[in-house]
């Protein structure tokens, strides 16, 4: 199932059209995207048994071509976790030591943006990082790796935009603030439930900047895989429905290049993960 934030309402997207969750269910399920994430399993079961008609005026293909009506699949998560240096090739390009346990920081919810949102550039040193985003459906503490998939509502594509000068300034890096400017966390284009994917832990990532492919990778190459991240985070924090986990980026970021390359006004950043869709964000 593909669950989207369409015009601010929880909406199921199909090849034949869209289904407004609250209207089609007669009010059984909520209209707010975040609240719908918390009951995504029930919505999926209801969809399979009732097969409500879809509105053909809003098709999946049309929204893929023009995502302007799509907002972030989650709008106000209580927690956004991000994981640094979670791919060997990215650790190598930064020259930093591979971490012995997940390197975790936060991004603030006010940085969230939709799949077609513009990205304002506050400085000339803004960088890209394509990431697989895990959306928590069922929360909890001390979740074992063997039960991690039971706690996932779905997956989406994300970008961890980073203002590198601020991030690296001073003796103590400012990861969270430097990565939380307006629209620095575009996600989407919708939430895809795990049952739609042959292997939700084995997905291809591609990021292009204008006509250049700048990142390619595969989620199977994570140092700490998704079950390990969920188990690790829940050993400290209580995970809650609609929380987000940005799981790290592969090699190819701009500041590790010689010379460094950064985002510029007018550039178009496209971020694609197999089975999940594409973000198309213009820098302004």
C-alpha positions in Angstrom: 0.0 0.0 0.0 1.1 3.5 -0.8 -0.1 6.0 1.8 0.3 9.7 0.9 -0.2 13.1 2.3 -2.4 14.5 -0.5 -3.6 18.1 0.1 -3.0 17.5 3.8 -5.2 14.4 4.0 -4.2 10.7 4.4 -4.8 9.2 1.0 -4.1 5.8 -0.5 -2.6 5.9 -4.0 -3.2 3.2 -6.6 -2.5 2.9 -10.3 -6.2 3.7 -10.9 -6.6 6.7 -8.6 -6.7 7.9 -5.1 -8.7 6.9 -2.0 -9.3 9.4 0.8 -8.9 7.3 3.9 -11.4 9.1 6.2 -14.1 9.5 3.6 -13.9 6.0 2.1 -13.9 4.4 5.5 -16.9 6.4 6.7 -14.8 8.0 9.4 -13.4 4.8 10.8 -9.9 6.0 10.0 -8.4 9.5 10.5 -7.7 12.1 7.9 -4.5 13.4 9.4 -1.5 11.7 7.8 0.4 11.2 11.1 -2.6 9.6 12.8 -3.1 7.3 9.8 0.5 6.1 10.1 -0.3 4.8 13.6 -3.0 2.5 12.2 -1.5 1.7 8.9 -1.8 -2.1 9.4 -5.5 -1.8 10.0 -5.9 0.5 7.0 -4.1 -2.0 4.8 -6.3 -4.9 6.0 -9.5 -2.8 5.5 -8.3 -1.9 1.9 -7.8 -5.5 1.1 -11.2 -6.6 2.3 -13.4 -3.7 1.2 -11.6 -2.6 -2.1 -13.2 0.9 -2.1 -13.4 2.7 -5.4 -10.6 5.1 -6.4 -11.0 8.6 -7.7 -9.6 8.4 -11.2 -8.9 12.1 -11.4 -5.8 11.8 -9.2 -3.6 9.0 -10.4 -0.3 7.7 -9.2 1.2 8.6 -12.6 0.0 12.2 -12.4 1.3 12.7 -8.9 4.6 11.2 -9.9 4.9 13.7 -12.8 3.7 16.7 -10.7 4.1 16.1 -6.9 3.0 19.7 -5.9 0.0 18.4 -4.0 2.0 15.9 -2.0 3.2 16.9 1.4 5.6 14.9 3.6 4.0 11.5 4.5 4.7 12.4 8.2 4.3 16.0 9.2 5.0 16.3 13.0 7.0 13.3 14.2 7.9 13.4 17.9 11.4 12.3 17.0 13.6 12.3 13.9 16.7 10.1 14.3 19.5 10.3 11.7 22.5 7.9 11.4 25.9 9.1 10.3 28.7 7.1 8.6 26.4 4.0 8.0 28.0 3.0 4.7 31.6 1.9 4.4 32.2 3.9 1.2 30.9 7.1 2.8 33.0 6.6 5.8 36.0 6.1 3.5 35.3 9.3 1.5 35.1 11.4 4.6 38.3 10.0 6.0 36.6 9.2 9.3 36.8 6.0 11.4 34.0 3.5 10.9 31.9 3.7 14.1 31.7 0.7 16.4 28.1 1.5 17.2 25.5 3.6 15.3 26.4 7.3 15.2 23.1 9.0 15.9 22.0 12.6 15.8 18.7 14.4 15.3 17.0 16.5 12.7 14.3 18.9 13.9 10.7 18.4 12.5 10.5 22.0 11.3 13.0 21.0 8.5 10.5 18.5 7.0 9.3 19.2 3.4 7.4 17.4 0.7 8.7 15.4 -2.3 8.4 18.4 -4.7 9.3 21.2 -2.3 11.9 23.9 -3.1 15.0 23.9 -0.9 16.1 27.4 0.1 19.9 27.6 0.4 21.0 29.6 3.4 24.7 29.4 2.4 26.9 28.4 -0.6 28.1 25.2 1.2 24.9 23.1 1.2 25.2 19.4 0.4 23.1 16.4 -0.5 22.7 13.0 1.1 20.1 10.5 -0.2 18.8 8.2 2.6 16.2 5.5 3.1 13.7 6.7 5.7 12.1 4.2 8.1 8.6 5.3 9.4 7.7 3.7 12.8 4.2 2.4 13.0 4.1 0.6 16.4 6.3 2.1 19.1 8.0 0.6 22.0 11.2 0.1 24.1 13.9 -2.6 23.9 12.6 -4.0 20.6 14.6 -7.1 19.6 16.1 -7.2 16.1 13.9 -10.2 15.3 10.7 -8.1 15.9 11.9 -4.9 14.2 9.8 -5.4 11.0 6.7 -5.6 13.1 7.2 -2.0 14.3 7.7 -0.5 10.8 4.7 1.3 9.1 6.6 1.8 5.9 9.5 3.3 4.1 10.1 6.5 2.0 12.8 8.4 0.2 14.6 11.1 2.1 17.3 13.8 1.8 19.5 14.9 4.6 20.5 18.3 3.3 23.5 19.6 5.2 25.1 23.1 5.5 28.7 21.9 5.7 30.4 25.2 6.9 28.1 25.4 9.9 28.3 21.6 10.5 32.0 21.6 10.7 32.6 25.0 12.3 34.4 24.9 15.6 35.9 22.1 17.7 32.4 20.5 18.2 30.4 19.9 15.0 26.8 21.2 14.9 25.2 18.3 13.0 21.6 18.8 14.2 21.3 22.6 13.6 23.3 22.5 10.3 21.0 19.8 9.0 17.7 21.4 10.1 17.2 24.5 8.0 13.9 25.1 6.3 13.1 22.2 3.9 16.4 20.4 4.7 14.5 17.1 5.2 12.4 16.5 2.1 10.7 13.0 2.4 8.2 11.1 0.3 6.8 10.8 -2.2 4.6 8.6 -0.1 4.9 5.9 2.6 5.3 2.4 1.1 4.4 -0.5 3.3 6.9 -3.4 3.6 4.6 -6.0 2.0 4.9 -4.1 -1.4 8.7 -4.8 -1.5 10.4 -8.1 -2.4 13.1 -7.3 0.3 12.6 -4.1 2.2 16.2 -4.3 3.4 17.7 -4.6 -0.1 16.9 -1.4 -2.1 18.9 0.6 -4.7 19.5 4.3 -4.1 20.3 6.9 -6.8 20.8 10.7 -6.5 21.2 13.0 -9.4 22.1 16.7 -9.5 20.9 18.2 -12.7 22.2 15.8 -15.4 24.9 14.2 -13.2 24.5 11.0 -11.1 26.2 11.9 -7.9 25.3 9.0 -5.6 24.5 5.3 -6.1 24.3 2.7 -3.5 22.4 -0.2 -2.0 20.8 -0.5 1.4 22.2 -4.0 1.9 25.5 -2.3 2.3 24.6 -0.5 5.6 27.0 -1.1 8.4 24.2 -1.2 10.9 21.0 -2.6 9.2 17.5 -1.5 9.9 16.7 -4.1 12.6 20.0 -3.2 14.4 19.1 0.5 14.3 15.6 0.0 15.6 16.9 -2.3 18.4 19.7 0.2 19.3 17.5 3.3 19.3 14.7 1.6 21.3 17.2 0.5 23.9 17.6 4.2 24.9 14.5 6.0 23.6 10.9 5.0 23.4 10.0 4.8 19.7 6.6 6.3 18.9 4.2 6.0 16.0 5.3 8.3 13.1 8.9 8.6 14.3 11.4 8.8 11.5 14.8 7.1 11.1 17.1 8.4 8.4 19.4 5.4 7.9 22.5 7.0 6.4 23.9 7.8 3.0 26.3 6.1 0.6 29.4 7.7 -1.0 29.2 10.6 -3.4 28.4 13.7 -1.2 29.7 17.0 -2.4 32.0 18.1 0.3 34.2 15.0 -0.1 34.9 15.8 -3.7 38.0 17.5 -5.0 37.2 20.3 -5.4 34.0 20.3 -3.2 30.7 20.6 -5.1 27.7 22.1 -3.5 24.1 22.9 -4.3 23.4 26.1 -6.2 20.2 28.1 -6.9 18.4 26.5 -9.8 19.9 23.1 -9.4 17.4 20.2 -9.4 18.1 17.3 -7.0 16.4 14.0 -7.8 16.5 11.2 -5.2 15.2 7.7 -6.1 15.0 4.5 -4.2 13.8 1.3 -6.0 10.2 0.5 -5.1 9.6 3.7 -3.2 9.7 6.5 -5.8 11.5 9.8 -6.4 11.9 13.2 -4.8 12.4 16.1 -7.1 13.5 19.2 -5.3 14.7 22.5 -6.8 17.2 24.6 -5.0 16.4 28.3 -4.6 
